[in-house]
Amino acid sequence: MFQHLVIGRLAGLGIQVQAERERLRLTFNTGERFDLEVHDQGFWRDWVLRGSLGLGETYVDGKWDIANDQLQPLIRAFMTCGAAELRPLEKLYHRTARALGVGHDKNDPSGSHRASSHHYDRGNDLFKSFLDEDMVYSCAFFDDPDWDLEMAQRHKIDVTLNRLDVFEGARVLDMGCGWGSLAIEAAQRGAEVTGFALAEQQIALARERTAERGMKIQFEVADYRTFADAHLGMFDRIVSVGLMEAVGRRQYKTFFGTISKLLEPSGKAVVHSIVDWPFGPIIPWLERYIFPGGEVPQVNDMICEAEQMGLRVESGPYHHDGFNYAKTLAHWRERFLTKYPGLDHEKYPERFKRLWLFYLASCEAAFLGTSLHNAQVVYRR
């Protein structure tokens, strides 16, 4: 019964299905064809009952398989034809929950700390396995498509700090500093730099990296809301790369209000974020397993909410095409596959490998198959 339900629904979306016991061929009306190996017939039931979560969950559980280089194109094909969209009941649930504020406590200080630890405290060895040598965990800017990942990430940092107009002796704050790459570059430009993040392993490694370089950068484990209380008006420049996606819509005014409070009266800020997610809430599978509480803003959020909190948009939004993040994610996925054999498989078992591959592939597919892209906005207090 479940098999017939799935085949009927896919046929309605222009996807033809040829199903044998251990093989599944999907042919899309675009001409794309994918062959899946079926290891557990229960995946039909899960696809029906779990809706948009089912595709990712059954892959991670090993119920079906596909060649590694075909995973991203398959997910993109599903997104393009609408098969990955939320079911009607799921859409109703998310709209109602959003209106009532159900679950928004995920983005209060304690919830944000749990969410950050869930993702970023998995292990620095994991992130070293697939990031560039500077450990930048955000979109690279491939102004030249032939650049390698290292060059494109250094270019992104240079572009960001140039827009921030960092000067000798500037007091710079890096909100959500990660492993400290942008903070280190700002310090090399002569700035006095402070950075904070919620993940303890990130901050520990950021401190190690600056100590190795003989640099004086203050890194703290802190939430942006509590950090502001002790640092009002202390910074000439503030930069935030990739933090806004974890803030949550109900906290946007608090987020921009915090930036306004931290800046000195003529201070300047740059906020970098993924923008214009076409599905509203983040894809349910990503929200549940990768980024709890994550929500991608619209460009208008970065402008209107900031202006209401005393920040004037000086320039931007600077739009960076989704190609840049798709290419970044493709590099990460390839490096992860290459380095995975050398990771601790007790810490990162086969199931984790599949989870991480599906995460990277689905994000890459989203940037290629939807209107998703990155934007940077420059503000003055």
C-alpha positions, -999 to 999 in steps of 0.1 A, spaced: 0 0 0 27 25 10 47 17 -22 16 25 -43 10 58 -24 46 70 -30 46 60 -67 12 77 -72 24 109 -56 57 110 -75 38 103 -108 17 134 -101 49 154 -99 62 141 -132 85 114 -117 82 79 -132 91 50 -109 104 16 -118 106 -5 -86 121 -39 -81 129 -54 -48 165 -42 -46 165 -14 -71 145 18 -76 148 39 -108 134 74 -107 131 92 -140 122 129 -138 104 149 -165 137 168 -170 152 136 -183 173 131 -152 175 95 -141 186 81 -107 192 45 -97 188 37 -59 197 5 -42 170 -5 -17 182 -22 15 150 -20 35 115 -20 20 103 0 50 115 31 33 82 33 14 63 36 47 87 62 60 84 83 29 46 83 33 44 88 71 74 110 77 67 134 48 96 157 40 117 142 68 115 107 53 140 112 25 168 122 48 159 99 76 158 68 54 191 76 38 208 81 71 193 49 84 208 31 54 174 20 40 185 31 5 217 41 -12 229 60 -43 264 68 -57 280 96 -37 282 119 -68 245 114 -74 231 122 -39 232 160 -44 216 159 -79 189 136 -66 180 160 -38 181 190 -61 158 172 -86 133 165 -57 135 202 -47 130 215 -82 99 194 -89 83 201 -55 87 166 -40 107 179 -11 82 205 -1 63 203 32 31 183 31 -1 203 37 -4 192 73 32 200 79 28 235 64 -3 241 87 17 229 117 46 252 110 24 282 103 4 277 135 35 270 156 51 302 143 20 323 149 17 310 185 54 312 192 56 274 198 93 264 199 107 299 198 123 292 232 149 272 213 165 306 206 166 319 241 201 320 257 199 284 271 183 271 239 209 288 217 237 273 238 223 238 234 218 243 196 253 256 191 268 228 212 248 203 192 264 214 160 298 230 167 310 209 196 309 176 177 347 178 175 373 201 160 388 171 143 356 167 123 357 203 111 394 202 104 387 173 81 368 193 55 372 231 61 400 251 45 433 256 63 420 287 80 389 269 92 363 293 78 328 277 82 308 300 59 303 308 22 335 314 2 335 341 -25 346 325 -58 350 356 -79 371 334 -101 355 299 -104 390 284 -108 401 295 -73 406 268 -48 388 269 -15 416 285 5 419 314 -20 381 319 -21 378 320 17 406 344 21 390 366 -5 357 365 14 375 376 46 392 405 28 360 416 12 342 415 45 368 435 64 372 460 36 334 467 38 338 470 76 366 496 71 389 482 97 416 507 107 447 507 129 437 506 165 400 500 158 381 481 186 366 452 166 340 427 178 335 394 159 300 381 169 299 343 165 337 342 158 339 305 151 375 293 152 388 329 149 399 332 113 383 366 106 393 379 140 429 369 133 429 388 100 414 419 116 442 418 143 468 415 115 454 448 102 462 464 135 428 462 152 422 454 189 399 424 185 374 406 207 354 375 196 328 354 211 308 322 203 287 297 222 307 266 213 334 258 238 355 237 215 355 265 189 367 291 215 394 267 228 409 262 194 406 299 185 427 307 216 452 280 206 456 294 172 462 330 184 486 318 210 506 300 184 508 333 164 518 353 195 486 375 190 465 391 217 428 385 209 402 381 235 379 351 229 350 344 251 322 317 254 292 340 255 257 347 241 253 380 222 225 391 246 244 386 278 277 398 263 262 432 255 254 440 292 291 444 301 303 460 268 279 488 260 293 512 234 328 497 235 334 489 198 342 509 167 334 480 144 313 449 147 312 420 122 288 390 123 292 362 97 267 334 99 252 342 133 219 356 121 207 323 107 208 309 143 190 339 159 154 331 150 128 355 137 114 365 171 149 376 182 158 398 152 151 431 171 171 419 200 199 409 177 201 443 160 194 461 192 224 444 207 247 455 178 234 490 183 242 489 220 277 475 215 287 501 189 301 535 199 280 564 185 295 565 150 304 528 149 300 506 118 288 470 115 287 443 88 262 415 90 266 385 66 238 359 63 222 333 41 190 350 29 157 343 11 151 307 20 120 299 -1 103 275 23 99 298 53 112 277 82 145 258 75 140 223 59 126 202 88 153 175 84 181 202 87 163 218 117 159 186 135 193 170 130 218 197 120 207 232 130 181 232 158 163 265 159 177 277 126 158 301 105 171 319 74 160 356 72 148 376 42 168 405 30 140 428 42 145 415 77 182 426 76 170 461 67 137 468 84 144 452 117 179 469 119 165 503 112 139 499 139 167 493 164 187 524 155 210 511 128 212 530 95 219 510 64 250 526 49 254 503 20 242 471 6 227 446 7 256 431 -13 242 400 -29 265 370 -35 250 344 -58 241 309 -44 267 295 -68 293 306 -42 279 286 -13 271 256 -36 307 255 -47 319 259 -11 297 230 0 309 208 -29 345 214 -17 335 205 19 317 173 8 346 161 -13 371 168 14 349 151 40 347 120 19 384 120 13 393 125 50 366 103 66 387 71 66 411 88 89 386 100 114 377 81 146 349 58 135 338 51 171 332 88 174 319 92 138 304 59 128 290 51 94 256 65 103 272 98 112 290 98 78 257 94 60 241 121 81 269 146 73 269 137 36 231 143 34 235 176 53 262 189 29 245 175 -2 210 189 7 224 224 14 244 224 -19 212 213 -37 193 241 -21 218 267 -33 217 253 -68 180 247 -71 163 276 -53 167 314 -48 189 309 -18 220 331 -16 241 352 7 240 389 15 261 414 35 247 447 48 267 476 62 252 496 90 260 528 110 247 534 144 
